[in-house]
Amino acid sequence: MAKVSWRQVLPFVLAAFFVVGSLGNIIAPRSIYEEYLDWGYPPWFHFFTGTMELTAAILLFRTPSRLSGAVLGCTVMFAALATVIIHGEYAHAVLPLVAATLSLVVAWISWPKRTALPASDPHR
């Protein structure tokens, strides 16, 4: 059996997290819908959030778009983190903080490899 590394698994775990989150936001049970209203967001904003999470998940599934998915996911999670902190809901900050951190890790491991350029000749 082939050995699977955390670098291969983490993007898919993160994508699954965003799929679940997107479904919760798009379907938006009454409690979630009311939270968005209490935070001052318009009635449709849960659809926007869910769509952004689903888009991040889709981008994370494919290697060529993984960096974009990680950046989008991190952005959504930082917005969620800011929202709950501003409203003093610190217990709700843990999950967005973990997801944002994992998104940063996925972005880091997905960053295109840079080849070292030869030193330029200062006499040119």
C-alpha positions in Angstrom: 0.0 0.0 0.0 1.3 3.4 -0.9 2.2 5.9 1.8 0.0 8.9 1.9 1.4 12.1 3.4 -0.4 14.8 5.4 0.4 17.2 2.5 -1.8 15.1 0.2 -4.7 14.6 2.7 -5.0 18.1 4.3 -6.4 19.9 1.3 -9.2 17.3 1.0 -10.0 17.4 4.7 -10.2 21.2 4.5 -12.3 20.9 1.4 -14.7 18.6 3.2 -14.9 21.1 6.1 -15.9 23.9 3.6 -18.5 21.6 1.9 -20.1 20.9 5.3 -19.9 24.6 6.3 -21.4 25.7 2.9 -24.3 23.4 3.3 -25.0 24.7 6.8 -24.9 28.3 5.5 -26.9 27.7 2.3 -29.6 25.7 4.0 -29.4 28.0 7.0 -31.6 26.6 9.8 -33.4 29.3 11.7 -30.6 29.6 14.3 -27.9 30.3 11.7 -30.2 32.7 9.8 -31.0 34.6 13.0 -27.3 34.8 13.9 -26.5 36.5 10.6 -29.3 39.0 11.3 -28.1 39.6 14.9 -24.6 40.3 13.5 -26.1 43.0 11.2 -25.8 41.1 7.9 -28.5 41.3 5.3 -31.0 38.4 5.1 -29.3 37.0 2.0 -25.8 37.0 3.4 -25.8 33.4 4.5 -26.2 32.4 0.8 -23.1 34.5 -0.1 -21.1 32.9 2.7 -22.1 29.4 1.8 -21.4 30.0 -1.9 -17.9 31.3 -1.0 -17.2 28.2 1.2 -18.4 25.9 -1.6 -16.3 27.7 -4.1 -13.3 27.3 -1.8 -14.0 23.6 -1.4 -14.2 23.1 -5.2 -11.0 24.9 -5.8 -9.2 22.9 -3.0 -10.1 19.6 -4.7 -8.0 20.3 -7.8 -4.2 20.8 -7.6 -4.0 23.7 -10.1 -6.5 25.7 -8.2 -5.6 24.6 -4.7 -3.8 27.8 -3.8 -6.8 30.0 -4.8 -9.1 27.7 -2.8 -6.9 28.0 0.3 -6.7 31.8 -0.1 -10.5 32.1 -0.5 -11.1 29.8 2.4 -8.7 31.7 4.6 -10.4 35.0 3.7 -13.9 33.6 4.5 -12.6 32.2 7.8 -10.9 35.5 8.8 -14.2 37.3 8.1 -16.0 34.8 10.3 -13.3 35.1 13.0 -13.6 38.9 12.9 -17.4 38.7 13.1 -17.5 36.5 16.2 -14.8 38.4 18.0 -16.4 41.8 17.3 -19.6 40.4 18.8 -17.9 38.9 21.8 -18.7 35.3 20.8 -15.2 34.1 21.7 -16.2 30.4 22.0 -17.3 30.5 18.3 -13.8 31.8 17.3 -12.0 28.5 17.7 -13.3 26.7 14.5 -12.7 29.7 12.2 -9.2 30.2 13.6 -8.3 26.5 13.1 -9.8 26.5 9.6 -8.0 29.8 8.7 -4.7 28.3 10.0 -5.1 25.1 8.1 -6.0 27.2 5.0 -2.7 29.1 5.4 -0.8 25.8 5.7 -2.5 24.5 2.5 -1.6 27.7 0.7 2.0 27.4 1.8 2.3 23.8 0.6 0.5 24.7 -2.6 2.7 27.7 -3.4 4.5 27.2 -6.7 8.1 26.1 -6.3 10.5 28.8 -7.1 13.7 27.9 -8.9 16.8 29.8 -7.8 17.9 32.3 -10.3 21.6 32.7 -11.0 23.2 35.7 -9.4 23.2 38.6 -11.7 26.5 39.9 -12.9 27.0 43.3 -11.3 29.2 44.4 -14.2 26.5 44.2 -16.9 
